[in-house]
Amino acid sequence: MAGVHFGFENFKQLLDLNIGIAERLDENRAESFTLLYCDFSVVKEEVIKNSLEHVLRNSDSIVNSGGDYFFVLPYTDKYGADIVKNMFVEFFSKELDSYMVSYPVDGEKSDTLVEELADIVSATYKNDLKCLDSFNLYLK
């Protein structure tokens, strides 16, 4: 297990790719993938790297900006994403600020999913996820 790490500048393209794959392959329109946000700012870099190798599948994607980590978990509903989050909590032995949105339940476009995620994280954790301001630059 490992997960594939992408640069933050590729976040929109990564979401759009997963949406395209889901539209092509998932005829029943179930929760095709879940976008999981976790705040790892309280965890040391080497511990994060170790956790990614142990928790994630090869098919999972990772994008981060500093301690803000976003995981695209294909063919994973919110229940499954919660299991992944809890694996991180167990690995780090500390609670994490986190939230998840699923395609297509919470939005059918990448910008809708990211806006939903940012709004909830801002309201719940008072974290404005400033890193997502640049996401809007890539919407065009």
Secondary structure, 3 states (H helix, E strand, C coil): CCCEEECHHHHHHHHHHHHHHHHHHCCCCCCCEEEEEEECCCCCHHHHHHHHHHHCCCCCEEEEECCEEEEEEECCCHHHHHHHHHHHHHHHCCCCCEEEEEECCCCCCHHHHHHHHHHHHHHHHCCCCHHHHHHHHHCC
